[in-house]
Amino acid sequence: MGEAAVEIAKPRTDTREYRRIVLRNSLEVLLISDPDTDKAAASMSVSVGYFSDPEGFPGLAHFLEHMLFYASEKYPLEDSYSKYIIEHGGSTNAFTSSEHTNYHFDVNSDCFEEALDRFAQFFVKPLMSADATTREIKAVDSENKKNLLSDARRMSQLQKHISVEGHPYHKFSTESLDKIQSLVEHKFQEIQNKDRSNFHIPGQPCTSEHLQILVKTVPIKLGHKLRVIWPITPSIHNYKEGPCRYLGHLIGHKGEGSLFYILKTLGWATSLSAREGDWTCEFSFFKVVIDLTDAGHEHMQDIVGLLFKYISLLQQTGVCKWIFDELSAICETLFHYQDKIPPIGYVVNVSSNMKLYPPIDWLVGSSLPSKFSPDVIQKLLDELAPNNVRIFWESKNFEGHTDMVEPWYGTAYSIEKITVSMIQQWMLAAPNEHLHLPSPNVFIPTDLSLKDVQEKAKFPVLLRKSSYSSLWYKPDTMFSTPKAYVKIDFNCPFASSSPEADVLTDIFTRLLMDYLNEYAYYARVAGLYYGINHTDSGFQVTVTGYNHKLRILLETIVEKIANFKVKPDRFLVIKEMVTKEYQNFKFQQPYQQAMYYCSLILQDNAWPWMDGLEVIPHLEADDLAKFVPMLLSRAFLECYIGGNIEPKEAESVIHHIEDIFYSGPRPISQPLFPSQYLTNRVIKLDRGMSYFYPAEGLNPSDENSALVHYIQVHRDDFLPNVKLQLFALIAKQQAFHQLRSVEQLGYITVLMRRNDSGIRGVQFIIQSTVKGPGHIDSRVVEFLKMFESKLYAMSEDEFKSNVNALIDMKLEKHKNLREESGFYWREIYDGTLKFDRTEAEVAALKKLTQKELTDFFNEHIKVGAPQKKTLSVRVYGSLHTSEYADEKKEANQPIEVKIDDIFKFRKSQPLYGSFKGGLGHVKL
């Protein structure tokens, strides 16, 4: 046992300390001390995954991952590990991959020692009772059933199915360093070292019979996809040279002259990615995935021809040093100025790296290509050859034209052989477009200095206010990073005036993103991220990343909005894409459908997806050309600027945007009338009433049913907020244990808080094939009765412990600028403007008594409480359709009201007051 003093490369801005130790049992450990963290976290990566499943026992590694959570000899009480973690402000999870299983948790720092002990006992002496084993088999089965209609999983499994049968790929699948070191040595050295050698993968998964093939396959959802795949030498062996990163950067580029640019110009593709995937240390694949339009589907051979023409171009131009150097410089800046992430995510990433890289690169992984080696890149390029390719082509058009079925998911497919000469023919016949390498990237930041802002504001301040806009500003006082965050929310009353307006606004924002693509893609590569998103009240522009060249990008986006013209060819492509998304809504998981209905019932101005689906076919480019000037004719801009930016600069950005939209003899926009300010109104359920809305699942092939059981409680206010949060914290793990672990109702079993524009409540979300939603609803009611007695019996110490855990969770600092900005933006968007929410809610918690919590439960949550307001949304899967028919017939109970028509119900109910709306809502 000992401390092996090794250098561990870390970002320049990283203040954490690191130490590698090796225990007597040869367990290798990385200790991390972070003086700024509020949470402690640990992750154990075990070098066994589903590739090690014995023949005849598929899913065994995944099942074992589930079982280790149950109990251990030292802590025999079932689920006590999860209970301890959740009650002390933490979370816990695990995942099984091909060669590794990763277990991890985070917890409030002062509870780390006991949490770590409970965690260690998984690997020392786990307990697996026969009863728990039987129950958890059902949970794993439920998890699998949830995934049966997932196209991503179906296609992944099909790629594995068409490979060597005996090959595993074919299978279904704060503290000081010294203090942490003594904890780890004490708790983990009892793990037995059985001197097992690492699992070894025999040979390659694909032989000649699995290469030079075209696989046509039928997906669940509408849409066409092309996956062009080559088995390659794993780039982990050359991670400093970065061959996959270099070629992925070029083949996946979106700028002018790129493969995607050409396919997009031809109207054949809507997205393209190129990267290494499904890799291990023994074998790997390079994958190019292209989403095709209907026209693109008719030109599959041309598209594959163009891809190989681009690869041929790379062969002819040779490996370019300037491109590698530019990519290396971008990666270096990204590494040294990376955002901090929550500790749980960080320890998972690092523990996953520990088996793959030497200690110096545990934090770096493959993220810093630094050795220019043309030979290594050329070797990979040579592997991307026509004689080494597997093409998977997905489309509903192949329905009825396939002759094989994949055994696990039942995916229909057929296989054809393709020859090198066929691909050469496709290359010759492909359109003669000008493919070329990208230009040098003008968006790479060169000024990474930090601005010295004099006013160190703790909360956002209203820096500027006019009849056109309001500007909230918050300088970076926490992260010392050369980044900024800009959000501009265009409040446009015409955006949501009808289902047509709703769909046209959506198409408008997507077209803007489409027009920006080849120019702004360079910004994205250089670490500047942007988005234009459709909202209920208009659309939002978000730009975040290095502040140096952020303004150039933002002003280009604003210019594109102001000078918007409809390109009819691009309109048709985007319309087709939006149409398919609306049509694919019915393939959402049943729990997602239930959540959608719940929102539709509660949100006063929401349009249903069916209305959108009905209007889309009739919309033409001309309709959008007429609509956009009207959309922009009345607007109010709500703006937030945060980070490494001075107040004068923030003001000048907004001033510039106002000039573009509101000045001149014929301005694009006018200020809103007071009557036009948009509000967020939420339906107020009647006290003492229990409403339910039954619906059939939209996909007849989906056996899963789902329930959302929602309890509406109050309008945002600090004291009731913390009571609700405390109830949810105490009840969350107990609900999971009872409804999932014990009753095995379904893999998806969640109790969580809900916030609709400042209207607070709590919801149970359960998806199941075992029982129908009516029965599940009755089990939720029974759980609440059982919880009631546990709440009454809670000791004062337990109450205080939960209060302290919630306080610790609230005081957890934001990890990065994006997280902090998101928190403040939510306050602005909802209109609540409680920037001091954390401090005020902590103060309320410190005064809260146990009796106040019990009184709150008795008034709002308890079964039969006279003030209680409940809404149950029940979605019936194909296994429970007879129950749906019965429910439609049944007479209502006196206090249980069935909602037959969502819109009639919405119109008949009172509304909560809106926090948002009008100039008056801004507190100066």
Buried (B, 14 or more C-beta within 10 A) or exposed (E): EEEEEEEBBBBEBBEBBBBBBEBEBEBBBBBBBBEEBBBBBBBBBBEBBBBBBEEEEBBBBBBBBBBBBBBBEEBEEBBBBBBBBBBBBBBBBBBBBBBBBBBBBBBBBBBBBBBBBBBBBBBBBBBBEEEBEEBBBBBBBBBBBBBBBBBEBBBBBBBBBBBBEEBBBBBBBBBEBEBBBEBBBEBBBBBEEEEEEEBEBEEBBBEEEBBBBBBBBBBBBBBBBBBBBBBBBBBBEBBBBBBBBBBBBBBBBBBBBBBBBBBBBBBBBBBBBBBBBBBBBBBBBBBBBBBBBBBBBEBBBBBBBBBBBBBEBBBEEEBBEEBBEBBBBBBBBBBBBBBBEBBBBBBBBBBBBBBBBEBEBBBBBBBBBEEBBBEBBBBBBEBBBBEBBBBBBBBEBBEEEBEBEBEBBEBBBBBEEBEEEBBEEBBEEBBEBEBBBBEEBEBBBEEBEEBEBEEEBEBBBBBBEBEBBBBBBBBBEBBEBBBBBBBBBBBBBBBBBEBBBBBBBBBBBBBBBBBBBBBBBBBBBBBBBBEBEBBBBBBBBBBBBBBBBBBEBBBBBBEBBEEBEBEEEBBBBBBBBBBBBBBBBBBBBBBBBBBBBBBBBBBBBBBBBEBBBBBBEEBBBEBBBEBBEBBBBBBBBBBBBBBBBBBEBBBEBBEEBBEBBBEEEEBBBBBBEEEBBBBBBBBBBEEEBBBBBBBBBBBEEBBBBBBBBBBBBBBBBBBBBBBBBBBBBBBBBBBBBBBBBBBBBBBBBBBEBBBBBBBBBBBBBBBBBBBBBBBBBEBBBBBBEEBBEEBEEBEEEBBEBBBBBBBBBBEBBBBBBBBBBBEBBEBBBBBBBBBEBBBBBBBBBEEBEBEBBBEBBBBBBBBEBEEBBBBBBBBBBBBBBEBBEEBEEEEEEEBBBBBEEBEEBBEEBEEBEBBBBBBEBBEE
